[in-house]
Amino acid sequence: MLTGRRQQKLDDACATLEGQGHIGIAADVGNEAEVKAWFEAIERDFGRLDVLFNNARRNGPAVDELDQLSLEDWNAIVATKLTGSFLCARGAFDLMKRQTPKGGRIINNGSISAHVPRPLSVPYTATKHAITGLTRALSLDGRRHDIACGQIDIGNAASEMTERM
């Protein structure tokens, strides 16, 4: 099951996957009600969740100076990248604790920017630092429920986001 904000992109992605049963459901991971509905659909359609990969993306406008970044843009980035990862991990914990056998895996997409920031990347870098903390805390809290949590910190991947680089 895939989620993202745009249903057509989800449908296109599902069409490239082999086999059957792939489902894309549009949801904003920064919206608690939409995330809750998504996890209800996972449980209804599959009965369990074995792996969650948190990989939300949202960029703010390119600004040359931090004082040009609006609070609205900051909050939108944090809502997607950090709050979205929290909401999805919380939903995964709830389901993984109740399923039989219990447990599962959560993989958070971090970034090397949490260790070596790029210029002009304050909101991105701040959220990636926070993802590292979230990952470490989830890893500890998940142990008693057989829920493992890890993180990958890749560099730039070829995508629409990196085309200008």
N, C-alpha and C positions, 0 to 999 in steps of 0.2 A: 504494500500500500504506500502510495506516494502522496505527499501534500505539498502545496505551494499556493500562491495567491491566484494563479491564472489557470483555469480549468483546461483551456486548449493546449497549453504547454504540457500539462499533466497527461492529457489524452495522447499527445504526440509521443511523450516519453514511454508511456505504457505500450504503445504500438510497436516500439522497437525491441521490447523484451520477449524472449522466447517463452513458450509455454502459455498456460492459461491462468486466469484468476487475478491478474494484475488490476489494481483499482487505483484511480487517482481521485482525490477529493480536495477541492479548493478550500483552503482555510488560511487565515492569518494567524501565524503562531504566536503573535503578540496579543491575541484576543482570547481571553480565558474561556469564554463560552464556545468559541469555534474549536479550540483545542480539546475541550471536554467532549464535544460532539464527535470529533475525529477519533478519539480513543474509544468512545462508545461504538463507533462503526468498526473499529479494529476488533473489538471483542465480539461484536455481533457477527461479523463476516468471517473471522478466522479463529475465534475462540481463545486466542493467546497472542502474546507478543514475545518474540525471542530476541530481536535486535532493534534498537532505535539508533538511527544515525542523525544527530542534530547538525544541520548544515544550512541554517537560515542565512539569507543574504539581503542586505539592504544598505545602500550607500547614500550618503548625504551629498549635497552639491559640492563641487570642487571650490574650495576657498583658499585664498593665499595666506590668510591670517586667521588665527583662532577667533578673534573678536568678530569675524564676519559670519561665524556659524551661529545660526539661531537656536534658541532653546527648543523650538518645535522640531527642527531637524535632529538635534541631539536626542531628544526623547523618542523620536521615531526609530532611530538607529538602535538605541538601547532597548526599546520595546521588542524589536525583531531579534537582534543578535543575542541579548542576554535574557530578557524576560521570556522570550520565546523558547530558548533552550531550557530555562527553568520549568516553564509550564509543561513542555513535552517530557522532560525528565520526571516531573511529578506525576504526570499521567502514566508514564511507563512504570514507575515504582508502584503505583496503585494496582495496575493490572498484573505486573510480574509477581507481586507478593501474593495475589489471590489465585493465580493459575496453578494447575497441577501438571507436571512438577513446577514448583515455583522457581523464580529466578529468570535471568536473562542478561543481556549485554547492552550497555549504552556507550556509544562512541560519539564524542563531541569533536567537531571540527574546530580546532584552534588555529593558530597561525604562528609562524616564526616572528611575526610582528610583536607578539607578546614578549619576545626575548630581544629582538633587534628592530625597533620601530623604524618606519619610513617617515620622511618629512611629511608634514601636512596630513597626518593620519590620527589625530587625537581621538576621535570617537571610536574609530576602528580598533586602534591599539588598546584603548581603555577597556572595551568590551572583550577583546581577546585575552587580556590579563584576567578579567573577571571569569571568563570561561575556564581558564586554568584553575582558578580557585574553586569554581563550581565542580569541575571534574574531580579534583582531589577530595572535596568534601563528599560528593556522591559516592566515590569509591569506598570511603570509610563507612558511610552510612548504609551502603548496599550490602556489605559483607554478610550481615546476619540474615539477609533475605536471598542470598545467592545471586545477587545482582552485581555484576562487575561493570565498572565504568572506566573508560580510558579516553585518550585524546590523540588525535593526529595533528601535527603542526607542519603542514606543507608550505612550500613557498608559493610563488605565483603560478597559478594554473592557467592555461590558455582558455579564456572565456570572454564574454562580452565585457566583463568588468575590467579585464586587463588589456583590451585591444589598444587603448591609448598609450600604454606603456611599451 
